[in-house]
Amino acid sequence: MASARKSGFPMLYYREYRRIVRVIKQTVFTPLINTGLYLMIFGVSLGESITMDTGFSYLVFLIPGLVMMGALNNSFQNTSSSVTNSKFHGELQDLRVMPLSYSSIVWALCLGGLTRGLMVGGLIGMMGFVFNYFYYGDLLGVAHPFLLFAFLIIGSLIFAQIGIAVAFWASSFEQLSAVGNFILLPLMYLGGVFYSIDGLSPVWQNISKLNPLFYLINGVRFGMLGKSDVEPYFALSVSLVSFVVLFFVARNCVKNGKYQRF
C-alpha cells in the first residue's frame, strides 16, 4: 500500500502536467496574447499619459500585476477544469479508489495548477521585460527574487485550492464560470493590478485592504520592483494564513464533495 501511495502521487501529478502540455495553445499561448494586449493598450498607449508617484513608468508598474493575475487565473482554471471535466465524464470516482490520502490528492492537483501558473506567469514576466526594453531601452531587474517566487508559489497554490473547492461545489459549467467571472476576476482587478491605492480615498483604501488578492499582487510588485502599497512581510503572513485555511477547505471538498457527474 505504501509503494502504491508513492507511485499514485506522481502519476496523478503527471496526468495534470500532460493536460497542460496537450492543450498548450489554450493553457499558455492564449493568456500570453491577452497579456500582450494589456501591455500594448494600457502599458504603452495609455501609460505615456499616466504619471506614477513610485518613480516607475506605468508599464513597469503594470508588469508585476499582470504576472500575478496570469499565474492566479491559470492555476484556478487548471484545477477547476480538471475536476469539472472528470466529473462530467464520470471519471472523478477514480479518486475515491486511488491509494492516496485526501491531502495527497489535493497536493497533486495543486502542483498541476502551480506548474501552469508559474509557466504562464514567467512567460508574462519575460514578455513585460521585452516590452519595457523595446519601448524604454531599460533592462528591468528583480529587486527581491525570494519574495517574488514566494508570492507566486503561494498565490498559485491558493487559487489552485480555490479551483478544487469551486469545481466540487459546482453543479454545472455555468456555476463554475460564474464564480470565475463574477467573483474572482473582479477581485483580481480590484486588487491593485492596474492602480495604486495611494490614489484612492481613505475609505476605499481600507476597503481594498479587505481584499486578500491585494496582498498577493502587491507582494509580487514588491518582489519585482522593491515598492508596494503594503508591508511585504505582513502581506506574506496574510497569504500564508489564506493558504492554510484554503488547503483544509479543498481537502474537505475532496473528502465530502459531490462526485456524481453533471
C-alpha positions in Angstrom: 0.0 0.0 0.0 2.8 2.4 0.8 4.5 1.8 -2.5 1.2 2.3 -4.3 0.7 5.6 -2.5 4.2 6.7 -3.6 3.6 5.8 -7.2 0.0 7.2 -7.2 1.0 10.8 -6.3 3.5 11.4 -9.2 1.1 9.7 -11.6 -1.7 12.0 -10.6 0.6 15.0 -11.0 1.8 13.7 -14.3 -1.8 13.4 -15.5 -2.2 17.1 -14.7 1.0 18.0 -16.4 0.0 16.1 -19.6 -3.2 18.0 -19.6 -1.3 21.3 -19.7 1.0 20.2 -22.5 -1.7 18.5 -24.6 -3.7 21.8 -25.0 -0.7 24.2 -24.7 -2.3 26.7 -27.1 -5.2 27.1 -24.7 -3.3 26.9 -21.5 -0.2 29.0 -22.3 -0.5 30.9 -25.6 -3.9 32.3 -25.1 -3.0 34.1 -21.8 0.1 35.5 -23.4 -1.9 37.0 -26.3 -4.3 38.6 -23.8 -1.5 40.0 -21.7 0.3 41.4 -24.8 -2.9 43.3 -25.5 -3.0 44.7 -21.9 0.7 45.8 -22.2 0.1 47.5 -25.6 -3.2 49.2 -24.7 -2.7 50.1 -21.0 1.1 50.0 -20.5 2.2 51.6 -23.8 -0.6 53.6 -25.3 -2.3 54.9 -22.2 0.7 54.6 -20.0 2.5 57.5 -21.6 -0.1 59.9 -20.2 -0.1 58.4 -16.7 2.4 59.7 -14.1 3.3 57.4 -11.3 4.4 58.6 -7.9 6.6 55.5 -7.5 9.2 56.7 -9.9 8.5 53.9 -12.4 6.7 54.1 -15.7 3.2 52.9 -15.8 4.3 50.0 -18.0 6.8 48.8 -15.3 4.1 49.3 -12.6 1.7 47.2 -14.6 4.0 44.2 -15.3 4.0 42.6 -11.8 0.2 42.8 -11.5 -0.2 41.1 -14.9 2.3 38.4 -13.9 0.4 37.6 -10.7 -3.0 37.8 -12.4 -1.9 35.4 -15.1 -0.5 33.0 -12.5 -3.6 33.1 -10.3 -6.1 32.8 -13.1 -4.4 29.9 -14.8 -3.8 28.0 -11.5 -7.6 28.3 -10.8 -8.5 27.3 -14.3 -6.2 24.2 -14.3 -7.6 22.6 -11.2 -11.2 23.6 -11.7 -11.3 22.4 -15.3 -9.5 19.1 -14.3 -12.1 18.3 -11.6 -15.0 19.5 -13.6 -14.1 17.5 -16.7 -13.5 14.4 -14.6 -16.9 14.9 -13.0 -18.6 15.5 -16.4 -17.1 12.3 -17.9 -17.8 10.2 -14.8 -14.0 9.8 -14.0 -14.0 11.6 -10.7 -15.0 8.4 -8.9 -11.5 7.1 -9.6 -10.1 9.4 -7.0 -12.0 7.5 -4.3 -10.3 4.2 -5.2 -6.8 5.6 -5.7 -4.4 4.6 -2.9 -3.9 8.2 -2.0 -4.8 10.3 1.1 -7.1 13.2 0.6 -4.2 15.6 1.3 -2.1 13.9 -1.4 -4.9 14.3 -3.9 -5.1 18.0 -3.1 -1.3 18.4 -3.4 -1.1 16.6 -6.7 -3.9 18.7 -8.2 -2.5 21.9 -6.8 1.0 21.2 -8.1 -0.5 20.8 -11.5 -2.1 24.2 -11.1 1.1 25.6 -9.8 3.0 24.3 -12.8 0.6 26.0 -15.2 0.5 29.2 -13.1 4.3 29.5 -13.0 4.7 28.8 -16.7 2.2 31.5 -17.6 3.4 34.0 -15.0 7.1 33.5 -16.0 6.3 34.0 -19.7 4.3 37.1 -19.0 7.2 38.5 -17.0 9.6 37.9 -19.8 7.1 39.5 -22.2 6.9 42.5 -20.0 10.7 42.8 -19.8 10.8 42.7 -23.6 8.1 45.4 -23.9 10.0 47.6 -21.4 13.3 47.2 -23.2 11.8 47.8 -26.6 9.9 51.0 -25.6 12.2 52.5 -23.0 15.6 50.8 -23.5 15.9 49.7 -19.9 16.6 46.2 -18.6 14.1 45.6 -15.8 15.7 43.8 -12.8 14.2 41.9 -9.9 14.6 43.6 -6.5 13.8 40.6 -4.2 13.8 37.3 -6.1 13.0 35.2 -3.0 9.8 37.2 -2.1 8.8 37.3 -5.8 8.9 33.5 -6.1 7.4 33.0 -2.6 4.3 35.1 -3.5 4.0 33.5 -6.9 4.1 30.0 -5.5 1.8 30.7 -2.5 -0.7 32.6 -4.7 -0.8 29.9 -7.4 -1.4 27.2 -4.8 -4.2 29.3 -3.1 -6.0 29.7 -6.4 -5.4 26.0 -7.3 -7.1 25.2 -4.0 -10.0 27.5 -4.8 -10.3 25.8 -8.1 -10.7 22.4 -6.5 -13.3 23.7 -4.0 -15.4 25.5 -6.6 -15.3 22.6 -9.0 -16.5 20.1 -6.3 -19.2 22.6 -5.3 -20.5 23.5 -8.8 -23.3 21.5 -10.2 -22.9 22.8 -13.8 -20.3 24.5 -16.0 -22.4 27.7 -15.7 -21.9 27.9 -11.9 -18.1 27.3 -12.3 -17.9 30.1 -15.0 -20.0 32.4 -12.8 -17.6 32.1 -9.9 -14.6 32.9 -12.1 -16.1 35.7 -14.0 -18.2 37.5 -11.3 -16.2 36.9 -8.1 -12.5 36.0 -8.7 -11.9 38.2 -11.8 -13.3 41.4 -10.2 -11.3 40.7 -7.1 -8.1 40.5 -9.2 -8.9 43.8 -11.0 -9.7 45.5 -7.6 -6.6 44.0 -6.0 -4.3 46.6 -7.5 -3.3 45.2 -10.8 -3.9 48.4 -12.7 -3.6 51.1 -10.0 -2.1 52.0 -6.7 -4.4 52.5 -3.7 -2.5 55.7 -2.9 -4.7 57.5 -5.4 -7.9 56.3 -3.6 -9.8 58.0 -0.8 -9.1 56.6 2.7 -12.4 54.8 2.7 -11.6 52.9 -0.5 -8.1 52.3 0.7 -9.5 50.5 3.7 -12.0 48.5 1.6 -9.2 47.5 -0.8 -7.2 46.1 2.1 -10.0 43.7 2.9 -9.4 42.0 -0.5 -6.9 39.2 0.1 -5.7 39.4 -3.5 -4.4 42.9 -2.8 -1.7 41.4 -0.6 -0.7 38.8 -3.2 -0.5 41.3 -6.1 1.4 43.8 -4.0 3.7 41.1 -2.8 4.8 40.3 -6.3 5.1 44.0 -7.1 7.5 44.4 -4.1 9.4 41.3 -5.2 10.0 42.7 -8.7 10.2 46.5 -8.1 11.0 46.9 -4.4 7.9 49.1 -3.8 4.3 48.3 -3.0 1.3 49.6 -1.2 1.7 47.3 1.8 4.5 46.0 4.0 5.7 42.8 2.3 6.1 40.6 5.3 2.6 41.4 6.5 1.3 40.6 3.0 3.3 37.3 3.2 1.7 36.5 6.6 -1.8 37.1 5.2 -1.1 35.0 2.2 0.2 32.1 4.3 -2.8 32.1 6.5 -5.1 32.1 3.5 -3.1 29.2 2.0 -3.5 27.1 5.2 -7.2 27.8 5.5 -8.0 27.0 1.9 -5.9 23.8 1.9 -8.3 22.4 4.5 -11.3 23.7 2.6 -10.0 22.0 -0.5 -9.2 18.8 1.4 -12.7 18.7 2.9 -14.2 19.2 -0.6 -12.2 16.2 -1.9 -13.3 14.1 1.1 -17.0 15.1 1.2 -17.6 16.8 -2.2 -20.1 15.8 -4.9 -18.5 13.1 -7.1 -21.5 12.4 -9.4 -21.3 13.5 -13.0 -23.3 16.5 -14.3 
